[in-house]
């Protein structure tokens, strides 16, 4: 059901599919742009602490590691996909070093250059 839903949305176009499985599910489609957002572990832990109002760094680190493990297990068990394979993505952005505005402008530029938008 997940695969059919995501492929259906992608085929209809003008969709933003968030999640690592989207790359594998839509890989064979002609149009699309596959992005990967990354950040160093220390940055991710700090963000979890801020967003969840957590003061204990170890608690936040365990949350990040647990979520990473759950995502990896889901992808390898149900989608048979290794999200760590950088070659699966068109562009990778380090969100610790690039602002959301810079990312969005870069993505728009690539979409225009590929003729996906005017």
Secondary structure per residue as TSV (DSSP state, phi and psi in degrees):
chain	resnum	aa	ss	phi	psi
A	1	X	-	360.0	-41.3
A	2	X	H	-60.3	-47.9
A	3	X	H	-62.8	-46.0
A	4	X	H	-61.9	-42.1
A	5	X	H	-64.7	-48.5
A	6	X	H	-65.1	-44.8
A	7	X	H	-63.0	-39.9
A	8	X	H	-61.3	-44.7
A	9	X	H	-62.8	-43.7
A	10	X	H	-66.0	-39.9
A	11	X	H	-66.2	-36.9
A	12	X	H	-68.2	-24.0
A	13	X	-	85.7	170.8
A	14	X	S	54.4	41.2
A	15	X	-	-121.0	145.0
A	16	X	-	-110.9	116.2
A	17	X	-	-106.3	116.6
A	18	X	-	-100.7	127.5
A	19	X	S	131.1	146.9
A	20	X	H	-63.8	-32.0
A	21	X	H	-64.7	-26.4
A	22	X	H	-58.8	-34.7
A	23	X	H	-62.5	-47.9
A	24	X	H	-69.7	-41.4
A	25	X	H	-67.2	-33.5
A	26	X	H	-103.9	5.6
A	27	X	T	-54.7	-37.6
A	28	X	T	-83.7	-4.5
A	29	X	S	-78.1	148.0
A	30	X	S	-67.6	-41.6
A	31	X	S	-104.5	155.4
A	32	X	-	137.3	163.0
A	33	X	-	-138.0	121.8
A	34	X	-	-102.3	117.6
A	35	X	E	-111.6	149.6
A	36	X	E	-128.4	129.8
A	37	X	E	-105.5	126.7
A	38	X	E	-128.2	165.2
A	39	X	-	-162.9	150.8
A	40	X	-	-61.1	152.1
A	41	X	H	-55.2	-42.6
A	42	X	H	-61.0	-39.1
A	43	X	H	-65.4	-45.1
A	44	X	H	-63.7	-40.6
A	45	X	H	-63.2	-45.5
A	46	X	H	-60.2	-41.9
A	47	X	H	-63.9	-40.9
A	48	X	H	-63.4	-40.8
A	49	X	H	-61.8	-44.7
A	50	X	H	-67.5	-47.6
A	51	X	H	-68.5	-31.3
A	52	X	H	-106.8	7.3
A	53	X	T	52.8	49.8
A	54	X	-	-104.1	133.2
A	55	X	-	-98.7	-22.7
A	56	X	-	-87.1	109.9
A	57	X	H	-60.7	-38.0
A	58	X	H	-63.4	-39.4
A	59	X	H	-62.4	-45.2
A	60	X	H	-64.3	-40.1
A	61	X	H	-61.4	-41.6
A	62	X	H	-64.4	-37.0
A	63	X	H	-63.5	-44.2
A	64	X	H	-63.9	-46.9
A	65	X	H	-63.0	-39.6
A	66	X	H	-63.8	-45.6
A	67	X	H	-64.3	-41.4
A	68	X	H	-59.5	-44.7
A	69	X	H	-64.0	-43.9
A	70	X	H	-62.4	-42.7
A	71	X	H	-64.4	-45.5
A	72	X	H	-61.6	-45.7
A	73	X	H	-61.6	-42.8
A	74	X	H	-60.5	-48.2
A	75	X	I	-65.1	-42.0
A	76	X	I	-76.0	-30.3
A	77	X	I	-81.0	-45.4
A	78	X	I	-100.9	-31.5
A	79	X	I	-109.2	-13.6
A	80	X	-	58.1	52.6
A	81	X	-	-137.0	135.3
A	82	X	-	-105.2	102.6
A	83	X	T	-66.9	-12.5
A	84	X	T	-77.7	-9.3
A	85	X	-	-75.9	100.4
A	86	X	G	-60.5	-26.0
A	87	X	G	-68.3	-12.8
A	88	X	G	-77.1	-14.9
A	89	X	-	-109.3	148.4
A	90	X	S	-79.5	-40.1
A	91	X	E	-141.9	140.5
A	92	X	E	-121.5	131.5
A	93	X	E	-116.7	135.7
A	94	X	E	-92.7	105.1
A	95	X	T	-70.1	-10.7
A	96	X	T	-79.0	-16.6
A	97	X	T	-120.0	-13.0
A	98	X	S	-126.8	133.3
A	99	X	-	-74.7	159.0
A	100	X	H	-57.2	-35.8
A	101	X	H	-65.0	-43.2
A	102	X	H	-64.8	-38.9
A	103	X	H	-63.8	-48.0
A	104	X	H	-63.4	-40.0
A	105	X	H	-65.1	-39.4
A	106	X	H	-63.8	-44.4
A	107	X	H	-63.8	-44.3
A	108	X	H	-59.7	-40.9
A	109	X	H	-60.9	-45.4
A	110	X	H	-67.0	-42.6
A	111	X	H	-59.9	-42.1
A	112	X	H	-64.7	-44.9
A	113	X	H	-64.7	-27.1
A	114	X	T	-87.3	-3.0
A	115	X	T	79.9	15.4
A	116	X	S	-80.2	-17.7
A	117	X	-	-155.3	162.8
A	118	X	-	-99.9	360.0
